[in-house]
Amino acid sequence: MVTWTQVLQMITDGPDLPMQGTVVERDAANSTQAESFAVVGAVPMFVGAADSARIWRHGLKLRVENSSGAPVFISDGVVAWDFAGHQDAPRKGNVNNLRYLGSAQFLFNRRGATEWTGDDFTRPTGPPEEVTYLGRDCWAIELAPPERKPHPMQLVVDAETGMFLAQRVDAVGYSYSFAELSLGGELDDDLFRWTGPSVSDEELKRRRMAEHEQREVEKRRWFEHEVTNQVLRVRVPMDLTPERMFAIDEDSGAFEAGLKGGNLARRRRSELEWKPGWVGVVHRWSTPEFDWAITVRDVELDEKSLADIRGRLHPGVAVDRISSVVVDPDRRRGPV
């Protein structure tokens, strides 16, 4: 009689034969917990095992079609094509970060050894039972739930390959299972390729960004039409008193200070290039004795405001070399 240890070894290390079959879902009311997804790269690509889905698989190669025969997901083991929402030109991505999610995931993909640690449906409630399913020798196993879940899970495992052929939760009348299955033989590599038009992740990202920008333009136009098209620029008081002194050089008079949402610094006047390590709009000017710099985040300092600041910092002192520069994070340098 076979033991659970022997079945577990077959599940994790069994032979990977080419397969094709049709998946049947029972109790669609539970579809929210039955969805299955494959995530590819940083941006998810999804593949679902809906009722009557047809599946071809060999290793990482995968093809899923819906009940009408239209492709849902195709992968040749290196490249993946996701047809969800764009049948004519699927999204094309890389599968080097491919993983599967959802209740039906192990009809697509083998459950690895590391996934049998812990208590999340990893321990049988009794010994495996020898059964026949779809004309094949199989084992029926019931797995105990973890404390946070109420019902056990039932599995049917193919004895030759260790593949899951059915996954059920009988207590709620839910299951995903193969209604027909063929294992072994040869599968045409063309099943796992898409030669028609497709959209790359980069192009899809550009399209989404363009759509987002267009929506923002339309929102601004609505505001201008329905509310006002006048410039809502007002002068508000700001307290630029330093909250923290980061550095002081008593010999030269140089310093760097932290403001509420900004920075202020000065150094001895010099012809050498000076780039404070700040991000945003940096305003600079010089007096006969010092070079000055200030930045205030989330507030636009106009010339009148800057003149007011200079008048408070060094009243009556001549100013020259006035400039402003926008510094992005990639151009940021070290401290003053």
Secondary structure, DSSP 8 states (H G I E B T S, - for coil): ---HHHHHHHHHH-----EEEEEEEE-GGGHHHH-EEEE-SSS-------TTEEEEEETTEEEEE-TTS-EEEEEESSEEEE-TT-SSS-EEEE-TT-EEEETTHHHHS---GGGGSSSSS-EESS--EEEEETTEEEEEEEEE--TT--S-EEEEEETTT--EEEEEEGGGTEEEEEEEEEESS---GGGG---S--EEHHHHHHHHHHHHHHHHHHHHHHHHHHT--S------------SEEEEEETTTTEEEEEETTEEEEEEE--SS----S--EEEEEEE-SSEEEEEEETTS---HHHHHHHHHHHSTT---EEEEEEEE-GGG-----
